[in-house]
Amino acid sequence: MTTFVTQPTRLKRSGKSALISQIAAALIGGMALFLVGIFLVSSGYQLAYAGRMVPGVSVAGVDLSGLTVEEAAVRLSQTLTYPYSGQVLFVDGDRVWTATPAELGMVFDVGRTIQAAYDIGRSGGMFSDLAGQLNARQGGVDIQPVVMIDERVAHAYLEQIVLAINQPMLEAELQLNGTEVLYHPGQVGRVFDVDTTMTFLTIQLQSFRDGEVTMVVHEQAPQIVDASATAEALRTSLSQPLTLMIPEAAEGDPGPWTLDATTLATILRPERVPVGETGLEYQMVLNLSALQPFLDAIAAEIDRGTENARFIFDDNTRQLELVQPAVIGRNLDAEASQGAILNGLLEGEHTIPLSVVLTQPQVRNDATAESLGITERVSQQISYFRGSGLARIQNIQTASAQFHGLLIPPGATFSMAEVLGDISLDNGYAEAMIIYNGQTILGVGGGVCQVSTTLFRTAFFGGYPIHERYAHAYRVYYYEQTQYGYDANLAGLDATVYFPLVDFEFTNDTPYWLLMEVWVNVSARSITWNFYSTSDGRTVEWDTTGPQNIVPPPETEFVMNPELGADELRQVDWAAEGADVVVTRRVYRSGGLLFEDVFRTHYTPWRAVCEFGPGTDDPPSLADALGICQP
């Protein structure tokens, strides 16, 4: 049996490889033919346009298709006149600068531009050239002109603009020179950035088109640019005098007060003040250190205390009779007045009402005895001043008038010194003998203690608590006078007042108002002091030790007075015995002791003083003979 061996698989592989080889050979051949075709087309295209621009090529929109290099140069030179006819604008606000590109250093390089145009479809390999040719033919290729810029020329042009734009930053200035307002507005600082602007200029020139160049200007704003409104407010304020007045002034009110422009200029000033978080502005403000003295002087005329109406009590009708109208208190509000002055001036006003605070009195003119709880006389005391001179009587009348018709509120502590105020010649007092610094001398207000002594006794016997009382340094026999003579038991019941150091105070500790009447009878040389209120049933018991530990007065002192003549004597101080007195008071109400107080008084022995003139041989003997200056 014969065996045959076959290899079918190998046979198949051999057939496939041959097929692949055949296909590859065909592709390579086709590609070669394709490349040859492309080469022939490109070469033929270049050959067809040898020395000429390929179709579709333009420069800045000027078609150069098919033109020779020379023809293209002529066309571009005739058409693209931008360097000499173009306009480049520089705009800053409402200012405009216009220049041709040539004036800015621009030069059109025709040769390089044409070379760039001619190279389209020719400057690369076969495929690149073919693509360039196809692009130019189908869609067109527009190339930018080649330009050159002489930066020195451009810089020189821009530097001329610098001179017009650059300016320093200036703050607004506002000040007063006397009544003259000096004002200079502020200015924004500006710096023209030439280098950055050159970048935008280069871009504009390379576009080969008319247009505006972006100008770069750096600005620095001052804190205050404009203060014209404040300057005008100052000029208006100083254009005429300023008049200040009390609002709704009545006849007899003080004022008006006028400040002339020169004076007004001292109280006004421009001042830089913050506005918002970071801003500043000039404002017209007041110079308070200069204004305040004017307001203080005005306040001295305007200010007055509140005064209750004053009355007397008619014992028959048991009604009040008005003797002095109430006074509404008035005080200048300095701070509010400052604001009124400034606001008025800012509004162009020159007659400005001041700000005044009014305080109504507790007791008005229409008060009644019933409303105040006044129904009867609750205390009365009389003192005498026989032997007083005219000056002392004048002082007694002047001081007494301060208290006549005065009302003391329930629960209030009354200060005599506060009501008396300044005892001076200007206030109606005369010079009379007073005790001062250990001696009796001629002084203003001698006799006022006659009034304080009478008030002390009225409060004492009325049963009112007494908080402050000072006795005289020595016994004054005026205060021990009675209707028909003297009573030593009145020693220790005197009181002195010397404003503002020595006072007499007592309290109206009842629930009713207390009305005081003070009557001076010059012919009888007496003061009658009445308290009117409603009795709460209190009664007073008192006792006195009378003068004890009596010390005789020292020998008379003789003092020469060059103003007196020979054998002329004048007594200027009077002798008084020294003594101690203790007065005890017990005040009862509803059968029980309300309170008890003790008043201790020590009187210093007091020598008589006698003045004599030069040439008097024996003053003591002469005094004995005349019966004066006795110890």
Long-range contacts (C-beta under 8 A, 24 or more apart in sequence): 35-126, 38-126, 38-127, 38-130, 39-126, 41-130, 42-126, 42-129, 42-130, 42-133, 45-121, 45-130, 45-133, 46-121, 46-122, 46-129, 53-117, 53-118, 53-120, 54-120, 54-121, 54-122, 54-132, 54-133, 54-136, 54-137, 55-136, 55-137, 56-135, 56-136, 56-137, 56-138, 56-139, 56-140, 56-141, 57-117, 57-120, 57-136, 57-140, 57-141, 57-143, 58-117, 58-140, 58-141, 58-142, 58-143, 59-113, 59-114, 59-117, 59-142, 59-143, 59-144, 59-145, 60-142, 60-144, 60-145, 60-208, 61-142, 64-114, 64-117, 69-114, 69-118, 72-114, 72-117, 72-118, 73-110, 73-111, 73-114, 76-110, 76-113, 76-114, 76-145, 77-110, 80-108, 80-145, 80-208, 82-108, 82-145, 82-208, 82-209, 83-107, 83-108, 83-147, 86-208, 86-209, 86-210, 87-210, 88-201, 88-204, 88-205, 88-210, 88-211, 88-212, 88-213, 89-210, 89-211, 89-212, 89-213, 90-161, 90-212, 90-213, 90-215, 91-212, 91-215, 92-161, 92-164, 92-165, 92-215, 92-217, 95-164, 97-161, 99-157, 101-147, 101-205, 103-153, 103-157, 104-149, 104-153, 104-154, 104-157, 104-201, 104-205, 105-149, 105-150, 105-151, 105-152, 105-153, 105-154, 105-157, 106-147, 106-148, 106-149, 106-150, 106-205, 107-147, 107-148, 107-149, 107-150, 108-145, 108-146, 108-147, 109-145, 109-146, 109-147, 109-148, 112-146, 113-143, 113-145, 113-146, 116-143, 116-146, 117-143, 144-206, 144-208, 145-208, 147-205, 147-206, 147-208, 149-202, 149-205, 151-198, 154-198, 154-201, 155-194, 155-198, 158-192, 158-194, 158-197, 158-198, 158-201, 159-194, 161-192, 161-215, 162-192, 162-194, 165-190, 165-192, 165-217, 166-190, 166-191, 166-192, 169-220, 169-221, 169-222, 170-222, 171-222, 171-223, 171-224, 172-222, 172-224, 172-225, 172-226, 172-227, 172-282, 174-227, 174-230, 174-231, 174-234, 174-270, 174-282, 175-270, 176-234, 176-265, 176-268, 176-269, 176-270, 178-262, 178-265, 179-238, 179-261, 179-262, 179-264, 179-265, 181-231, 181-234, 181-235, 181-238, 183-227, 183-228, 183-231, 185-225, 185-226, 185-227, 185-228, 186-222, 186-224, 186-225, 186-226, 186-227, 187-222, 187-225, 188-219, 188-220, 188-221, 188-222, 188-225, 189-219, 189-220, 189-221, 189-222, 190-217, 190-218, 190-219, 190-220, 191-217, 191-218, 191-219, 191-220, 192-216, 192-217, 193-217, 193-218, 223-272, 223-279, 223-280, 224-272, 224-280, 224-281, 224-282, 227-270, 227-281, 227-282, 230-270, 230-281, 230-282, 230-283, 230-284, 231-270, 231-282, 233-284, 233-345, 233-346, 233-348, 234-268, 234-270, 234-284, 236-345, 236-348, 237-264, 237-268, 237-284, 237-345, 237-350, 238-264, 238-265, 238-268, 240-350, 241-350, 242-341, 242-345, 242-350, 242-352, 243-350, 243-351, 243-352, 244-298, 244-337, 244-341, 244-352, 244-353, 244-354, 245-351, 245-352, 245-353, 245-354, 246-302, 246-353, 246-354, 246-356, 247-353, 247-354, 247-355, 247-356, 254-298, 254-301, 254-302, 255-298, 255-301, 255-302, 256-351, 257-294, 257-298, 259-294, 266-290, 267-291, 267-294, 268-345, 284-342, 284-345, 284-346, 285-342, 286-338, 286-341, 286-342, 288-338, 291-338, 291-341, 292-334, 295-332, 295-334, 295-337, 295-338, 298-332, 298-354, 299-331, 299-332, 299-334, 302-330, 302-331, 302-332, 302-354, 302-356, 303-330, 303-331, 303-332, 304-329, 304-330, 305-329, 306-359, 306-360, 306-361, 306-362, 307-361, 308-361, 308-362, 308-363, 308-406, 308-407, 309-361, 309-363, 309-364, 309-365, 309-367, 309-407, 310-404, 310-405, 310-406, 310-407, 311-367, 311-405, 311-407, 311-515, 312-404, 312-405, 312-515, 312-517, 313-369, 313-374, 313-377, 313-515, 313-517, 313-530, 313-532, 315-377, 318-369, 318-375, 318-376, 319-368, 319-369, 320-367, 320-368, 320-369, 320-372, 320-374, 320-515, 322-365, 323-404, 323-405, 324-405, 325-365, 326-361, 326-363, 326-364, 326-365, 327-361, 328-358, 328-359, 328-360, 328-361, 329-358, 329-359, 329-360, 329-361, 330-356, 330-357, 330-358, 330-359, 331-356, 331-357, 331-359, 332-356, 332-357, 333-357, 362-409, 363-407, 363-513, 372-407, 372-512, 372-513, 372-515, 373-410, 373-511, 373-512, 373-513, 373-533, 373-534, 374-512, 374-513, 374-515, 374-532, 374-533, 374-534, 375-533, 375-534, 376-532, 376-533, 376-534, 376-535, 377-530, 377-531, 377-532, 378-462, 378-514, 378-531, 378-532, 378-533, 378-534, 378-535, 379-458, 379-459, 379-461, 379-462, 379-463, 379-530, 379-531, 380-458, 380-528, 380-529, 380-530, 380-531, 381-454, 381-457, 381-458, 381-461, 381-528, 381-529, 382-454, 382-483, 382-526, 382-527, 382-528, 382-529, 383-450, 383-453, 383-454, 383-457, 383-478, 383-479, 383-481, 383-526, 383-527, 384-478, 384-481, 384-482, 384-483, 384-524, 384-525, 384-526, 384-527, 385-447, 385-450, 385-478, 385-481, 385-525, 385-526, 385-527, 386-478, 386-481, 386-525, 387-478, 387-525, 388-447, 388-450, 388-478, 388-525, 389-432, 390-430, 391-430, 391-431, 391-432, 391-446, 391-447, 392-432, 392-433, 392-446, 392-447, 392-450, 393-447, 393-522, 393-525, 394-428, 394-429, 394-430, 394-447, 395-429, 395-430, 395-432, 395-445, 395-446, 395-447, 395-448, 396-447, 396-448, 396-450, 396-451, 396-520, 396-527, 397-520, 397-522, 398-427, 398-428, 398-429, 399-423, 399-429, 399-445, 399-447, 399-448, 399-451, 400-451, 400-518, 400-519, 400-520, 400-527, 401-518, 403-451, 403-455, 403-516, 403-518, 404-516, 404-517, 404-518, 404-519, 405-515, 405-516, 405-517, 406-515, 406-516, 407-513, 407-514, 407-515, 407-516, 408-508, 408-513, 408-514, 408-516, 409-508, 409-513, 410-508, 410-510, 410-511, 410-512, 410-513, 410-514, 411-507, 411-508, 411-509, 411-511, 412-507, 412-508, 413-467, 413-505, 413-506, 413-507, 413-508, 414-505, 414-506, 414-507, 414-508, 415-503, 415-504, 415-505, 416-452, 416-455, 416-497, 416-503, 416-504, 416-505, 417-497, 417-499, 417-500, 417-502, 417-503, 417-504, 418-503, 420-448, 420-497, 420-499, 421-499, 422-499, 423-448, 423-499, 435-472, 435-473, 435-474, 435-496, 438-473, 439-573, 439-609, 440-572, 440-573, 440-574, 440-609, 441-572, 448-497, 449-476, 449-479, 449-494, 449-495, 449-496, 449-497, 450-478, 450-479, 450-527, 451-518, 451-527, 452-495, 452-496, 452-497, 452-504, 453-479, 453-493, 453-494, 453-495, 453-496, 454-518, 454-527, 454-529, 455-495, 455-504, 455-516, 455-529, 456-493, 456-494, 456-495, 456-504, 457-493, 457-529, 458-529, 458-530, 458-531, 459-506, 459-531, 460-493, 460-540, 460-542, 460-585, 461-540, 461-542, 462-531, 462-540, 463-538, 463-539, 463-540, 463-587, 463-594, 464-506, 464-507, 464-508, 464-509, 465-506, 465-507, 465-509, 465-595, 465-597, 466-504, 466-505, 466-506, 466-597, 467-505, 467-506, 467-507, 468-503, 468-504, 468-505, 469-495, 469-504, 469-505, 469-599, 470-495, 470-496, 470-497, 470-502, 470-504, 471-495, 471-496, 471-601, 471-602, 471-603, 472-496, 472-603, 473-603, 473-604, 473-606, 474-576, 474-578, 474-603, 474-604, 474-605, 474-606, 475-547, 475-576, 475-577, 475-579, 475-603, 475-606, 476-576, 477-576, 483-526, 488-546, 488-547, 489-544, 489-546, 491-544, 491-546, 491-547, 491-579, 491-581, 491-601, 491-603, 492-544, 492-547, 492-581, 492-582, 492-583, 492-599, 492-601, 493-544, 493-583, 493-599, 494-601, 508-533, 510-534, 510-536, 511-536, 512-536, 536-589, 537-589, 537-590, 538-587, 538-588, 538-589, 538-594, 539-587, 539-588, 539-589, 540-585, 540-586, 540-587, 540-588, 541-585, 541-586, 541-588, 542-583, 542-584, 542-585, 542-586, 543-583, 543-584, 544-581, 544-582, 544-583, 544-584, 545-580, 545-581, 545-582, 545-583, 546-581, 547-577, 547-579, 547-580, 547-581, 547-603, 548-579, 548-580, 548-581, 548-582, 549-578, 549-579, 549-580, 550-577, 550-578, 550-579, 551-577, 551-578, 551-579, 551-605, 552-577, 552-578, 552-605, 552-631, 553-577, 553-578, 553-605, 553-606, 553-607, 553-608, 553-631, 554-605, 554-606, 554-607, 554-631, 555-607, 555-631, 556-607, 556-608, 556-609, 556-610, 556-620, 556-623, 556-629, 556-630, 556-631, 557-607, 557-608, 557-609, 557-610, 558-609, 558-610, 558-611, 558-612, 558-619, 558-620, 558-623, 558-629, 559-609, 559-610, 559-611, 559-612, 560-611, 560-612, 560-613, 560-614, 560-616, 561-611, 561-612, 561-613, 562-613, 562-614, 563-613, 564-611, 564-612, 564-613, 564-614, 565-613, 565-615, 566-613, 566-614, 566-615, 566-616, 567-612, 567-613, 567-615, 567-616, 567-617, 567-622, 568-612, 568-613, 568-616, 569-610, 569-611, 569-612, 569-616, 569-619, 569-622, 569-623, 569-626, 569-628, 569-629, 570-610, 570-611, 570-612, 571-608, 571-609, 571-610, 571-611, 571-628, 571-629, 572-609, 572-610, 572-611, 573-606, 573-607, 573-608, 573-609, 574-606, 574-608, 575-606, 575-607, 575-608, 575-630, 575-631, 576-603, 576-605, 576-606, 577-603, 577-605, 578-603, 578-604, 578-605, 578-606, 579-603, 607-631
